């Protein structure tokens, strides 16, 4: 019973942390742009009636339900896909460095680049 209680408490804390982290204008989040299953970084611009308006790092804007937003959790070593050199094709890789909207990518094929977070997405 103790283990079940700990798991339940941990789940509650995670849910609470998510709610708190995606409730403030200016929070950096990941949004499921157009519900396509890819998570793109952006900043909350507006909160109204259970909806969040996100200004994505690439400049797009979208108003979505809270369920379509995650806390920004990108970290070094995490798998992402990026638009290599902005040429329109997405390639898998891992985050090698992060500094605000500047992101270093080590692509699976051996290429490397430093780009903007607005050119990357996660699943």
C-alpha positions in Angstrom: 0.0 0.0 0.0 2.9 2.4 0.7 4.3 2.0 -2.8 0.8 2.7 -4.3 0.5 5.8 -2.2 4.0 7.0 -3.3 3.2 6.4 -6.9 -0.2 8.2 -6.6 1.5 11.1 -4.7 4.2 11.4 -7.4 1.6 11.5 -10.1 -0.3 14.2 -8.3 2.9 16.2 -7.9 3.7 15.9 -11.6 0.2 17.0 -12.6 0.4 19.9 -10.2 3.8 20.9 -11.5 2.5 20.8 -15.1 -0.5 22.9 -14.3 1.6 25.5 -12.5 4.2 25.7 -15.2 1.7 26.2 -18.0 -0.4 28.9 -16.4 1.6 32.1 -16.7 2.0 34.4 -19.6 5.6 34.3 -20.6 6.2 30.6 -19.7 8.2 28.7 -22.3 6.2 25.6 -23.3 5.9 23.0 -26.0 2.8 23.1 -28.2 1.3 20.4 -30.3 1.1 22.6 -33.4 -2.1 21.9 -35.3 -2.5 18.7 -33.4 0.0 16.9 -35.7 1.8 15.1 -32.9 5.0 17.2 -33.0 5.9 19.4 -30.1 7.3 22.8 -30.9 8.8 25.4 -28.4 7.0 28.7 -27.8 6.0 31.2 -25.2 2.5 31.6 -23.7 1.1 35.0 -24.9 -2.4 34.7 -23.6 -4.6 32.6 -21.3 -8.3 32.7 -21.6 -11.1 30.2 -20.7 -9.0 27.1 -20.7 -7.2 28.1 -23.9 -3.6 29.2 -24.4 -2.2 31.3 -27.2 1.3 30.3 -28.0 3.8 32.4 -30.0 6.1 29.6 -31.3 9.8 30.2 -31.6 9.5 30.2 -35.4 7.0 33.1 -35.3 3.7 31.2 -35.8 0.9 31.7 -33.3 -1.8 29.3 -32.3 -4.6 29.1 -29.7 -4.9 25.6 -28.2 -6.5 23.7 -25.4 -4.4 23.2 -22.2 -4.2 19.5 -23.2 -2.2 20.5 -26.3 0.6 22.1 -24.2 3.5 20.6 -22.3 6.0 22.2 -20.0 9.3 23.0 -21.9 11.5 20.0 -21.1 14.2 20.0 -23.7 17.6 19.1 -22.3 21.0 18.1 -23.6 20.9 14.5 -24.9 17.2 14.6 -25.8 16.1 13.3 -29.2 14.6 15.9 -31.5 14.1 16.5 -35.2 15.4 19.7 -36.8 15.0 21.4 -40.1 18.7 21.1 -41.2 20.0 24.6 -42.4 16.4 25.7 -42.8 16.1 23.7 -46.1 12.7 22.2 -45.3 13.7 18.6 -44.5 13.5 17.3 -40.9 16.3 15.1 -39.6 16.7 13.2 -36.3 19.4 14.1 -33.9 20.2 14.9 -30.2 20.5 18.2 -28.5 24.2 18.8 -27.9 23.9 22.3 -26.4 21.2 24.8 -25.3 21.4 28.5 -24.7 17.9 30.2 -24.8 16.7 29.9 -28.4 20.1 28.8 -29.6 20.4 25.0 -29.9 23.3 22.7 -31.0 22.3 19.5 -32.7 24.3 16.4 -33.3 22.4 14.7 -36.2 22.2 10.9 -36.3 24.0 11.0 -39.7 27.0 12.7 -38.1 26.3 16.3 -39.2 26.2 19.0 -36.6 24.8 22.5 -36.5 23.9 25.3 -34.2 20.5 26.7 -35.0 17.4 28.2 -33.4 14.9 26.2 -31.4 12.2 27.3 -33.8 13.7 24.9 -36.4 13.3 21.9 -34.1 10.5 19.7 -32.8 10.1 16.7 -30.5 7.7 13.8 -30.3 
